[in-house]
Amino acid sequence: MSDQGTQGLLSPFLRHRRIRAVAPWLRGRVLDYGCGSGALAAHVAAADYVGFDVDADALAIARRRHPHHRFLAAVPDGECFDTVACLAVIEHVAQPDAFLRELAGRVRPGGCVVLTTPHPAYEFVHDLGARIGVFSRDASEEHEALLDRAALCALAERERLEIAAYRRFLGGANQLFVARRRAPTRGECA
């Protein structure tokens, strides 16, 4: 797999806008879940950053670009973070509820899960753009489901997360969703 953030004419611009949307929410120790080639690392001090991705090629690029940051092919067991950032990933997972539970379990109480995801009202635009090379074809083909605000809020509430922020950006085509973690339960980060 190649760096999806560079596939498609507008993909670098879209990546930049996602990072810009989440930047105000990056606090303390940050886990960049689905870090790809590490673009978010440039916005977080090396000592406070851990990037995770399953794509070995993307991790190799990230390590070359940001040699002082930590990039891993497995989520580190037992580590807790102040922020878990997950940019344009939740739409690629088959079970978003289990996925959000995993992310929430990595955040300290008071910390945030920060997501970006396309809005389902613009799915046709995304599909068309991917077909003609404006957006990443690989990313589009890997979408499982696009979630709207109500679906994201319902997932967060089931995981005992408090909605801290929600807004649409890029003309409403993308969403920023921030959920703050409440008190821990057994087995979670404390």
Order of alpha helices (4+ residues) and beta strands (2+ residues): alpha-beta-beta-alpha-beta-beta-alpha-beta-alpha-alpha-alpha-beta-beta
